[in-house]
Amino acid sequence: MVKKMGENGVHPAPSTLLSCTFFIILFTLLSQVTPHDQLSKTFIFRINSESKPSVYPTHYHWYTSEFVHPTRILHLYDTVFHGFSALLTHQQLSSLAHHPSVLAVFEDRRRHLHTTRSPQFVGLGNQRGLWSETDYGSDVIIGVFDTGIWPERRSFSDSNLGPIPERWKGGCEAGVRFSPNNCNRKLIGARFFSKGHEASGTSLNDTVEFLSPRDADGHGTHTASTAAGRYVFDASMAGYASGVAKGVAPKARLAMYKVCWKNSGCFDSDILAAFDAAINDGVDVISMSIGGGDGISSPYYLDPIAIGSYGAVSRGVFVSSSGGNDGPSGMSVTNLAPWLTTVGAGTIDRDFPAEVILGNGRRLSGVSLYSGVPLKGRMFPLIYPGKSGVLTDSLCMENSLDPDIVKGKIVVCDRGSNPRVAKGLEVKKAGGVGMILTNGISNGEGVVGDAHLLPACALGANLGDEIKAYISSSENPRATIDFKGTVVGIKPAPVVASFSSRGPNALSLEILKPDLTAPGVNILAAWTGAVGPSGLESDTRRSEFNILSGTSMACPHVSGAAALLKSAHPDWSPAAIRSAMMTTATVLDNTNRHMVDQATGNGSTPYDFGAGHLNLAHAIDPGLLYDITNDDYVMFLCAIGYEARLIQVITRSPHNCPRRRPLPENLNYPSFVAVLPASSSRGLSLLSKTFFRTVTNVGDPYSVYWVRVETQAEGVTVTVRPSRLVFSEAVKKRSFVVTVTGVAGNMVLGEAGAVFGSLSWTDGKHVVRSPIVVTQAQPL
């Protein structure tokens, strides 16, 4: 198996990258296929387009003449990526090993989805601010890469919208139960990409999926309406979260690019094709709640999401991506490229509480979205199948429960392995009357609501242990569940969601990921008409809206925010938009205390929330921006040891790195990660790291900013020179130097292996805040 960058927490040395030329990549791929394996697989080829012989009129003619038969080609790429994807056998792949025009080749990979009050909770209001000043984003186009869309939902109405922006070049593709008439002035484009999926050998089940942009899963409809859904009155999910539903940018235009298929994931070859199409169509923002989810981070030159998003960002298109749902484990965040905006998940001030009432009178607080017939206080026998010691029993896996034991009882099921709602279905099939879903130590105290098919309540790990102890110690354990409906004004909020993937960055320690968090817990948004709110095929309920949790839900909040900022400031680059969101993000909750971690109840850190939680009340006027150009990203790739050929795989153009190698920490990022060498000496040696940054004034032309550094780290000092930045009509940019110094043997790094602080520039009106992380690692 290929040993990929970041696997098992290993941080490869730059020399490893330098040696990883195309031939090593290709021959490693070949070694994964035995000579007897004649099965075809999809491979993506990155071609040096400039080497096309002039005899061929197009790249397609060249590819089909020198590389592969036309019938084997799935997609041609010519915008964010030059090359093609094709279905090949081992022998066919081998024949291309020495072609001089092939820069890189990698096997198609399956990706996975990272599954009404939230706009107000991130600082949006009707009377002033981003909504009123941008006409709710009406001139901006958001492209959503997801499972498709259910166009008939009210969230996608084009009532009172102006004409489609003239620059739009996209289309509305016809397919099963979808025609061009399903598009309008709101949903201005819809495409679907299935060739990579079909070539994988995964058959498309036309009884549960549509070969068209129509959404059979619900995820895409939910994310699209979260980013840009229209105002919808009388919205709720079976009575929960009732009120007015609306997206972050209610008048922004939407284009759906269906790259994910129900129960089948999303393939890199299709995602790359969607990037090509979206850029050519004319989108301004791309929202992508998709990631690896396998705990392995591929280097940027082998990651089609990183490559495709660079092509987008280099053309001025903002790309937001979900950070993944593998928290609270450290180094679990995905989508790590520095040109991507990577989003973690936090809570909002709304919850759906439920109580488990035990026979001994104890009341245990949890959450639920169950909307059926309540238990009305009736007590039922309570059992925990996990007492048998059989793992499948404790998890309530398919066909694991004995109806003779379960019938008429409330069943305690452990979280993990199979979907939470599927556990409830198993209990119901076995004759159970209710379920209590308990977290294990890995999930901690973070719970989310689900639209269960039977009365059910989710509990944190500590209460889960308590209820199991009650069952073990009681001769006749009994319980009931009481559902409390919707409660707003919850404190504290926001809280970092326990499932939200965490830093540090497994590929580049010097780049803090996630960038920020946004609402991602119990989010109400539009839903497909093809499946019930639980997502289970046996769920016959239908709902216009659903309530979901995940970084998938957080990502479109940032996408919608980017659309509003793009509308307010059309000349801002994607990096400038990200900077505005990061430097104005909040690290305080609604009790004015530091945000806590839902998993532990303890304080959270920049490894959990990045720069903080999205707060759009100030992002429209951030004061200063940390901007990044395409050349800056190229210098970053040089800094991490990429040679010209590998850089060209990402950027499409050949670049020569400077003789003196730049430093990755000098990318003009709105955060500071000081990776100090891990000293082997026992004495008190001095360690330091220096950062160079440049800020652009976008506030009052005549401004003076003073620096403020906050750190409580023992043995660490931070100095900034100069400590004052003076701007004028003629001087809009100023540079400064940050030096982080630590005393080896005297630094206390804490549980996260780092210490944290912040650097803020303030002029009395604006506070431009950046997180500081100080850690140690073995020199590469």
Secondary structure, 3 states (H helix, E strand, C coil): CCCCCCHHHCCCCHHHHHHCCHHHHHHHHHHCCCCCCCCCEEEEEEECHHHCCCCCCCHHHHHHHHCCCHHHEEEEECCCCCEEEEEECHHHHHCCCCCCCEEEEEECCEEEECCCCHHHHCCCCCCCCHHHHCHHHCCCEEEEEECCECCCCHHHCCCCCCCCCCCCCCCECCECCECHHHCCCCEEEEEECCHHHHHCCCCCCCCCCCCCCECCCCHHHHHHHHHHCCCEEEEEECCEEEEEECCCCCCCEEEEEECEECCCEEEHHHHHHHHHHHHHHCCCEEEECEECCCCCCCCHHHCHHHHHHHHHHCCCCEEEEECCCCCCCCCCCCCCCCCCEEEEEECCCEECEEEEEECCCCEEEEECCCCCCCCCCCCEEEECHHHHCCHHHHCCCCCCCCHHHHCCCEEEEECCCCCHHHHHHHHHHCCCCEEEEECCCCCCCCCCCCCCCCCEEEECHHHHHHHHHHHHHCCCCEEEEEECCCEECCCCCCCECCCCCCCCCCCCCCCCCCCEEEECCCEEEECCCCCCCCCCCCCCCCCCEEEECCHHHHHHHHHHHHHHHHHHCCCCCHHHHHHHHHHCCECECCCCCECEECCCCCECCHHHHCCCECCHHHHCCCCEECCCCHHHHHHHHHHCCCCHHHHHHHHCCCCCCCCCCCCHHHCCCCCEEEEEECCCCCCCCEEEEEEEEEEEECCCCCCEEEEEEEECCCCEEEEEECCEEECCCCCCEEEEEEEEEEECCCCCCCCCCEEEEEEEEECCCCEEEEEEEEEEECCC
